[in-house]
């Protein structure tokens, strides 16, 4: 059904009135008629259309002629709007509806403007030609009413009639156009213009051009015209759009620019629209509006490259905007419209305006400067000077350094100038933080002989201060990387003896400083460079490092070990105990094997196999609510593995208390790391390790998970029978486990298994036909765990139950599952 024009909702409406009651009320007073009409409308809207058809004639006769009561008139219109007005069998209009024509004529001629307006709104909802044809002249007469409210509704009604029955309203466009010429009410003028725009767009456009400077037009009117032209691709009306480009209303001008760019193929139109769009950007002070216009300019540049060449110098003024979005949009346009002819002018303009910009804006401009220098080499010198000025600012040093390196790689002729600048800055800079950037710049642009001399001078000054701050370590790391870059195969052979000696002296001093500050990673890098300089790149002796974190343990490969691509069954003895190679089911039993009665388990696990570059082995110690891991990484290859990192993920009940650090592992050398995990809840746990290496994380090696069953966190507890009986009723959670084992060997294995899992057995009665005993234990948080086993023999089988009780439901349930799994191994 249709959505009603008026919504009626009230708890006072009686929706249960019968047909006879409604007919009776419709013939009484106006108050009774209102009550009947409200009930009737609600019932019709609820789906009782048959009732509406039966009472249609009664409403037309008794209610429709009433004109004095506005509310009753609206109810009548609402009912007629939703009632069925055609015969279902024939499809023709019902005869009684013809009777409404005279009443509608009276309403359209009524002196009260609200009665007229309500009648016009109702007529706009009608679809029946037989009703509309006799009253259309009255609708047109309402165009001359003195009240604008009536005239507005008359336009809306005539537009609706024109859409449904165009033959009835052939002169609609002229009628509305005449109204527009003399209308002064803003609302009526807008409604009439929008109606004319839908019926006859050229006539609406002509009116708009005629009244462009009269002051009667609202902003919405030209906007709607432009949107219609754009939507329907009406290129005929482009002259109208051209006329609106210079509108004093910025929204109209913006929409006209967008429409002209979208529809016109004329270069003159496009350039004019772009020029106007840029003028709108300059005129507006609101950054939100500027962001919209600059985004549109960017989109236009992508679709029409080369269109901004003539005004790119003017557009560049918005590059200095502190707003990131505006600045980036304009920088994109300028960068893509830059040519060898205008690049020098743009760079000169940037040089003049960059001084007053904020740091973030300067970083964005540095990208444009670098692009200009790399693409147009004739501007490289000016660009380099600008980046030198930025380099002196601590906030911009990193950005300027990166762009200077790019220019050095793209424009080799600028290396001499960059090195000269770097050497001057080195003489006046003493702080480690800016020195780091200068070292990077020197290493990327300078010659090997000059690099070594300059770096040696820098490090001597820094190390004399004995400053152990983080900036010093970063500087030493950068210096070491720079020296190592000179020791590659293609450069090493060409180094002079003097340069080799300077590099060796420099790396030796860094090694000594690393021993003092206990920086193992930097020491390894520097010592590797010393090895190459002294012994050649084919010798890799085991590294030595004095410090509490280093283990001086000699680890050797078995004599029968050969490098192959297949798996090797013989385990490596790295940690002093044999590596576990058991099956998955047996891992749980082996991990909880204890060396004493303290509940501490220790085992060694091969996590990686023996075929990869890295052999990884973990020594696991479980003690109470704490797990200790000693992980050994052994480099089995002939390559140096840099930036080796060990990452560990755990189940939610484990918390890692110690972090991991990166390392450099030399060929046939090792690196070990200790980690501690806290257990937050007794239960099965897992640690998922993986190791990565390479500066760009070239290799990621997934390792075998380390599994800790719940029994790893259980320790035995010896108590007497009296204490057991006192505690047994206090434990609220119980788990009954069925047990079925064969013969005497199974009985011994069952008791041994219970004790191996951390329970202390209190034997009550054991005979050839009966096994009964109590067990007791504590978890890692000293929570009590009790059990009672009762088994009887029948035909060589011992069967019965093991009842477990505790304070945690999850723990009791999980212990039961583990015991059932372990018992299945003995069947």
N, C-alpha and C positions, 0 to 999 in steps of 0.2 A: 504493500500500500504506500501511498505518497506520504512524505514527511509533512505534517501539518504546519500551517503558518503560525498558529498559536498553540502553545502547549498548555493543557489544563491539568492541573494536579492538585487535588485537595482531598483531605479525609472526609470533608462534608458532602462530597458528591455521592449520591446513592446510585450505584451501578447495577442494582438488582430490580429496578423498576420494570414491570411487565409492559407489554404492548398496550393493553387497555389503560393502564395507569398513565402511560405517556400520552396517549390520545386525550385522556381526560384533562391532564395538566396543560396541554397545548391550547386548550380552549378557554383557559381561565386567565388570571391576571398575569402581568408581565413577570412578576416574581416567580409564579408557578411555571411560566414558559421558560424562564432562564434555568430553573431546576430540571425541567424536562429536557431541554436542549443539551445541558451539560452531561446528563446521564446518557442521552442518545449518542452524543459524539464519542464518549468513552467506550460505549458498547460497540459502535461501528469500528472504531480504531482497534478494538480487541478482536475483531474478526466477524462480528455479527452483522454481515452486510445485508442479510435478508430483512432484518428489522429496519434498516435504513431504507430499503426499497419500499417496504410496506408503509412507512410513515413519510415518504417523500412528499406526497400530495398534501398531507396535513401540514407539513412545515411550510410549503409554498403558499397555502391558503391562509394559515393562521399567524405565521411569524414573519415571512418575507416582506409583506407590505409595510410592516412597522418601521418607521424611520427615526423616531424621536430617541429611542434607547440605543446608544452606540454599542454597548456591550452585547446586547441581544442581536444587533445587526452583525457584529463580528462573529458571534456564535453561528448565526444562520449561514454566513459565507463559508465558515469553516466546515460546517456539515455538508453543504452543497459541493464543496471542493473534494471531499473524501467519499461522498455517496456515489453509487453507480448511476450514471445518467443515460446509459444506453440499454437497450433490450438485449439479453443474452442470446435469444433465438435469432432475431433478425439483424442485430448489430446496429440498428438505427436508434436515433435519439428517442427517448420516451416522450410521449405527447405532453405530459404535465410540465416538462422542462420548458416548453415554448411559453408557458405562462410567466416564466421569470423574466422574459424580455421586457415587458412593460414595467415591471418593478425595477429592473436594472436601469432603464431609461430614467425613471423617476429619481433613482439614487444618483445618477450621473448629472442630473440637473438640480440636485438639492442644494440649498444655499449654504449648508454646513460643509466646510472644506474637508472635515475628517470623514464624513459619510461618503463624499465623492472619492477621497483617496482610498478608503477601504474597498469601494466598488471597483475602482481601477485596478487595485492589487488582485482582486478576485478575477476580474476579466483577464488579467495576465496569466492566470492559471488555467483558463478554459481552453478546450481544444475543439469544441463542437461548432462547426461552421454555421449551423442553423440558428444558434443563439447569437453568435458574434456578428453576423451580417446585418441584422437590423439595428445594432447599437454602435457600429463603428463610427458613424457620423458624430455621435455624442462624445465619443472618446476624443475625436479631433477637436471638437468644440472646447474641450477642457484645456487645450493649449493656450487659450486666451484668458484663462481664469486669473483673477488678481492675486491669488495666493501661489507662491512658488512651490509649496508642498504638493498642490494639485497638479501643477504643470510637470513637475518631476515624475510623479506617478503616471501621468498621461504618456510621457515619453517612454517609460519602461513598458507600459501596457502595449503601446503601438509597436515597439520593437518586437515584443513577444508575438503579437499578431502577425507581423511581417514575416517572421521566421516560420510560423506554422502555415499561414495562408497568404503567400505573397500576392496572389491575384486580387485579394480584397484591399490591399494597401499598396497600390502601384505608385502613388505619389508620396510615399513615406519620406524619402530622402529630401524632397523639396519642402515638405511640411516642417521637418526638423531643422532644415537649413534656415527657413524663415524665422523659426523660433530663436535660433542662435544669433541672428542678426540684431534682434531687439532684446535679448535676455540679459539681465544684469545680476541675477542671483548666481553665486559661485557654484553651489551644488547642482542646481538645475542646468547650468551651462556645462559643467563637467559631464553629467549624465547624458545630456543631449549630444555632446561632441563624441563621446564613446559610442553612442548608438549610431550616429552618422558614420563613424569610422568603420563599424561593422557592415553597414548597409552600402555605403558608397565612399570608399577611401579617397579617391581623387577629389571629391567634393569637400571632404573633411580637410584634406591637405590644402585646398584652395582657401578655405576659411582660415586655416592656421596661418598661412602666408599673409592673408589680408589683415588679420588681427595680431600679427606678431609683435607690434610695438604699441598696441592699444592699452596694455596693462590689464586687460580682462582675463587673460589666459592664466591657468594654473600650471604648475610644473608637470603635473601628471598627464596633461593632455598631449603635449608634444612627445613625451616619453612613450606613451601608448602608441602613437603614430609610428615612431621609429621602431619600436619592438614589432609592430605588425609588419612593417616593410621588411625588417630583418627576418622575421619568421617565415614569411611567404616568398622571400627572395624577389621582391617587387622592384626590379631595377628601373622601372619606368619612373618611379617617384624619387630617384636619387637627387634630383634637383632640389626637392624639399629638404632632404638630408643635408645637402651642401649649404642651404640657407640657414640651417640650425647649428652649423659648426661654431659660429661666432655668437651664439646665444649668451646672454648675460647670466643665465642659470648654468652652473657648472655641471650639474647632473645631466642636463639636456645636451650640453656640448660634448660631454664624455660619451654618451650613448650615440650621438651622431658620428663621432670619430670612429667608434667601434663598428657601426653599421657601414660607414663608407669604406673602411678597410676591408670589411668582409665581402661587400658586394661589388665594389668598383674595381675595374682592371686598369684604370687610367693612372699612369705614374704621377701626373699632376695631382689627382685626388688623393692618392696615397701619401705623397709628400706633405700636402696641405694638412691632412688628418694627423700625421705624425707630428708635424710642427705644433699643431693646436694641442695635441695630447701632452707634449713636453711643456708647453706654456701652462697647461693646467697643473702639471707637477710643480712648476716653479711658483705659481700663484698660491697654492695651498700651503698652509702652515701646519695642518694636521698630518702627523706621520702616518696615521691609518689610511687616509686618502692617498697620500704619496705612495704608500706601499702598493695600493691597488693600481694606480696609474703606472708605476714603474714595472710592476709585474706584467701589465698589458704591453708595455713597450718591449719587454724581454720576449714575450710570446710573438710579437710582430717581427722582431729581429730573426727569430728562429724560422718563421715562415717566409720572410722576405729578406734574405741576407743581402747586404750592400745598400739597403734603403736609407741607412742613417749616415752614410759617408759625409754628406754635406753639413750635418748638424752634430756630428760626433763630438766636436770640440765644445759645443754648448751643453750637450748632454753630460759631459764629464764633470760639470760643476756639482752634480749630486753624488759623485764618488766619495766626497768627504763627509757625507751624512753620518752622524753617530748611530743612526738606526741600522742594524745589521742587514735586515731584509732589503731596505732601500739601496744601501751601498752595494750589496752583492748583485742585485738586479742590474744596476747601472754598470758595474764593473764587467759583468758578463757581456753586455751590449758593447761597451768600449773595446773590450779584448777581442771580440769577434769582428768589429768594424775597423780594427787597426790595420794600417797598411804602411809600407815603407815611406809613403809620402807624408802621412800625418803622425807617424810614431814619434818623431822628434818633438813635434809641437805638444803632443799629449804628455810626453815625459817631462818636458819643460813646465807644463802647467801643473803636473803632479809635484814637481820640485818646489814650486812656489806655494802650493797650498797644503803640503803635508805637515808643515811645522805646527800648525794649529790644531791638528787632529788628535784624537785619543789613541791610546796604545792599541786597542783592538782594531780600530780603523787603519792604523799604520800597518798592522800585520796583513790586512786584506790588500792594501795598496802595494805591499812588498811582493805579493804574488803577481800583480800586474807588471811591476818593474822587472821582475825576473823573466816573465814571459816576453816582455818587450826586448830585453837584452839577448835572450836565447834565439828569438825568431828574427830580429833585425840587428845584426851585429854592429851596425854603425852607431847604435845607441848604447852599446855595452859599457863604454867608459862612463857616460853620465849615470847609467843605472848602477854601476859599481860604486861610484861616489855616494849615491843615495843610500845604498846598503851599508857602506862604511859608517855613515852617520847613524844609521839604526843600530849597528853593532855596538856602538858606544853606550847605548841605552840598555841597562840590565834587563828591562822587561822585553826588549825586542831582540836581544843578542841571539837567542836560539833560532828565531825565525830568519834573521839576517844571515846567520851562518849557513843554514840549509840552502838559501837562495844563492849565496856566494859560491858554494860548492857546485851547484847546478850550472852557474855561469862559467866556472872554471872548466867543467867537463864539456860544455857546449862551445865555449869561445876560448880556445887555448891561448890566444894572444894576450888575454887578460891575466894570465897566471903571474907574470912578472909584477904587475901592479898590485895584485892581491898579496903576493909574498912580501913586497916592499912595505905595504901597509901593516901586515902581520908582524914583521920584524920591528917596526917602530912601536907598535903597541906592546910588544913583548918587553921592550926596554922600560916602559913606564908602568907596566902592570905587575903587581906583586901578589895579589889575592888569588887563591886557588880557583875560585868560581869562574871569573872571566878568563883565566888562563886555560881552562878546559876547552873553551870555544876556540881560542887562538891555536891551541895544539891541534885540534881537529882540522882547522883551516890550513895550518902549515903542512900537516901530513897528507892532505888531499891535493895540495897544489905544488909543494916544494920538491926540490931535488933531494936525492938520498943523502948526499954529503952535507948539504946545508941543514937538513932536518935533524940529523944526529947531533950536530954541533949546537943548534938552537935548543933542542930538547935537553941536552946535558946541562946547558946554562940555566934553563928553567928549573929543572929538578934540583940542582945544587942550591938554588935560592930557596926553594920550598922546603927542602929537607933540613936546611940549617935552622929553620924556625921550630922544627920538631912539633909541628901542629898536627894533632891526630884527629882532626875533625873529619866529618863525612866528605866535605868538599875536597880535602887533600886526597882521600882514597879514590874519589872519582877521577881526579886529575891524574893520579898515578895509573889508574886503570886505562884511561884514555891514552896516556903516553905509551904504556906497554902495548896496547893494540896497534898504535902507530909504528912502533919498532918492529913488531911481528909482521906487519904488512910489508916491511922492507926485506924480510927474511924468506920470502917466497922464492921458488926455484928460478923464476925468470929474472929476479932482481939480485938475489944473493950472490951469484957468480960475478956480477959486475961491481960489487962494492969494493972500495979500496981498503987497504989495511988500516988506514986512519979511521975510516968510517966504522969498520968492524970493531976497532978498539973502543971507540966512543960508545957504540951500541952496547958492547960488553960491559963497560964501566957503568953505563946508565942502568942496565938491567940488574947488575950486581947490587947497586945501591938500593934499587927498588926491592930486591929480595931481602936485604938486611932490614929495611924498614917494615916489610911485611911480617918478618919474624917477631919484631917488637910489638906490632899491633895485632898479631895473630890472625892475619888475613890469609887463609889457606888458598882460596881460589886465585887471588892475585899472585900469590907466591908461585903457584903451579904454572901460571902463564909466563911469568918472568923467568922462572928457572928453565922452562922449555926453550925460551929464546937463548938463554945462556948455553944450553946443551947444543943447540944448532950451531952457534958461533964457535964453540970450542971443540966439539967432537964430530960435527957433521950431522946431517939430517937422517942418517940411517941408524944412529945409535940412540937408544932410549933406556938409560939406566933407571932403576926404581927411584922415585923421588924420596927425599928425606925432609922431614919438617919437625922442628922441635916445638912441642906444645902439648898441653894436656889432652887435646882432642885427637891426637894422632896415635895409632897403635903400631908399634914396631914389631910386626909379626911377619915372618917369611912364609909365604904361601907358594907351594910348588905344584905343578901339574904332574900327575902320575906319568911314569916313563913310557907306558904303553898308550898314552893319549895322543891321538892324531887329529889334525883339523880336517873334518869332513863336513859335508852338508847333510849327513844323516844323523839321527839321534845316537848318542853314546850311552851305553848302559852303565859303564863304570862311573860312579859318582866322584866328584872332586871333594877332597877333604880340606875345606877351607876353615871351618870353625872348630876343628878338633873333635867333632862328633860326626858320625855317618849321616848323610842326607837321607831323609825319608823318601822311599820310593814305593810306598804301599798303595793299595787300592783306596778308592774313595770311602768305602764302608769302614775300612780299618783306620782311616785317619782319625776319626773321633776317639777311638780307643787309645791310639798311640799318643795323641796330644795330651791326654790327661794322665799319662804315666808319671808317677811321682818318684823323685829320688829319695824322699824321706816322708815323714808323716806330717809335714807342715802344710801340706796342700799346695806346694810349689811344683809346677811341672816345667820341664825344659826339653826342647827338641829342636832339631835343625831341619829346615824345609827348603827344597829346591823349588824356586819360583819361576824359573825361566827356561829350564832345559839347558843343553850344552851347544846348541848350533848357532846362536846369534852372536852379535858382537859383544853383548853384555851378558855375563853370567851373574845371576842374582840369587843370593841365598839368605834366608832369614833364620836367626836363632831366636826362638820364642821362649819367654819365661812368664809363667802365670803365677802370681802370688796374691791371694785374696782378691781384692777389688782393683787390682792393678796388673796391667800387661806390659811387659818390656820386650821391645823388638830391637835386635841388633842386626841390621841389614847390610850385607856386604855386596858391593858391585865390583866385578872384576872385568876389565877390558881384555877380551880374548883376541882382538884384532890388532893389526899393525897401524891403525889410524889413531890419531888423537881425538878423543870425544870431548867436545866442549859443551859447556852449559848443560851438564847432566843433572836432571831434576827428578826426584822421586815424589810421586803424588799418591796419597792414600785416601780412600773413601771407606767409610765404616757404616755399620748398621746403627740405628738411632740410640742403642743402649751403650755406645762407646763414645768417649770424648777424647780427642787427641790433645795432649798437654804440651807437647814440644813441636816446634815447627821443623820444616825441612829447608836445606840450603842447596844451592847449585854447586857443581864441582867440575873440574877438568880432569879427566882420567887419561893418563898416557898409556901407550901400548904395553900390555902385559903387566899393568899396575892395577891397584885396587883403591877403593874408597869405601869407608864404612860410616854408618850413621845410626845413632841410637835414638829411639823414640819411646815415649811412655803414653799409655792410654788408660783412662779411668773408666771403670765399669759403673754405670748408673743403675742397672737393673740386672739381676741374675737371670741369665737365659742364653740361648744359643746366639753367637755373635760371629760376624765375618768382617775381615779387612780385605779390601780390594785394592791392591797396589798396581801402579803402572809407572814406567820410567820413560822419560823423553830426553833427547839430546840434540844438539845443533843450535846455532844462533837463531834460526827461524823455525825451531822445533821441527826439523826435517823428519825425525823418526820418533814414533811413539810406540812403545812395546808394552802390550798388555800382559800382566803377570798372573800367575795362578792365585786364586784367593786363599787367604789363611782362615781356616774354620776353627771356631772354638765352641764345642758343645757345652751344654749346661753343666756337665760334670766337671768341667775345668774350674768352675767357681763354687765347688762343694768341698768341704773339709770334714773329716770325721770328727765325731764327738762321743766320748766315752762316758756313759752314765749307767747307773744301776737300774734294776728292775722296778724298784719302788718309785724312783724319779720318773721312769718311763710311764708307769701307770698313772702318776699324778698329772703328767703333761698331755697324755693322749686325749682326754676328753676336751681339753682347752683349744685344740686345733680345729678350725671350722671347715677346712676344705679337705676332701678325701678323694682318692683315685684308686679304684680297684683294678688290678692288672692280672689277667689270666696267665697262668704259668703251666707249661707242659713240657717236661724234659724226660729223657730216656736214661734209666738205670743209674748205677752208682756214680759213673763218671759225670753224668749230667748234673747230679746233685752237688758234687764237689765243684764243678764248673760254675754252677749257679751261685753258690756261696762265695766263691772266689771273685766272681763278676761283681757282686754287690759290694764287696770290700774294695775292689779295684775302682769302683765308681765313687768312692769317698765315704761310704757308710761304714759305721762300726757295728759289727754284729754281736748281739747278746744271745747266745745259744740257750734255748729253753729245753728242747727235747729233740733228739735225733736218734732214730732207730732205722731198722731196715724197712719199716712200713710207714714211718711218719717223720716229717721234717718240719719243725716249728721254731721260729726264732724272731726276735725283735731287732730292729736296726735303728740307728740314730746318726744324725749329721747336722751340720750348720751350713748355710750358704755363706757367701763372701761378706754379707752384711749381718752375720750372726743370727739370722732367722732360723728357727727350729724346723727340722725335717725329721719325721718319725715314720717307721714302717713296721708292718707285721706280716711275716710269711707263714703260711700254713699249707703244707703239701702232704698228700697221701699217695701211697703206692698201689697200683693196680695193673697187673699183667705187664710188669717190667717198666711201667711209665709212672713218673711222679707228676701229679697234676693237682692244682689248687689255685690259690690266689696270693698276690702280694698287695697289701693295702698300704698306701702312702698317705700321710697327712702332713699339712703345713699351713702356713698363714697366707700364702700367695697361691691363688688358683692357677695362674699361668705356669708357675714353676712346677707345681705338682703334676699338671697335665703334660708338660714337656718332658719331665723326668720319666713319666710312664711311657711316652712314645719312644724315648731313647732306649729304655730297658727292653721293650718289645723288639726293637730293631736289633739290639745286641744278642738277644736270645735266639733270633732267627739264624745266627751264625753257627749255633751249636746243634741245629737240627740235622 
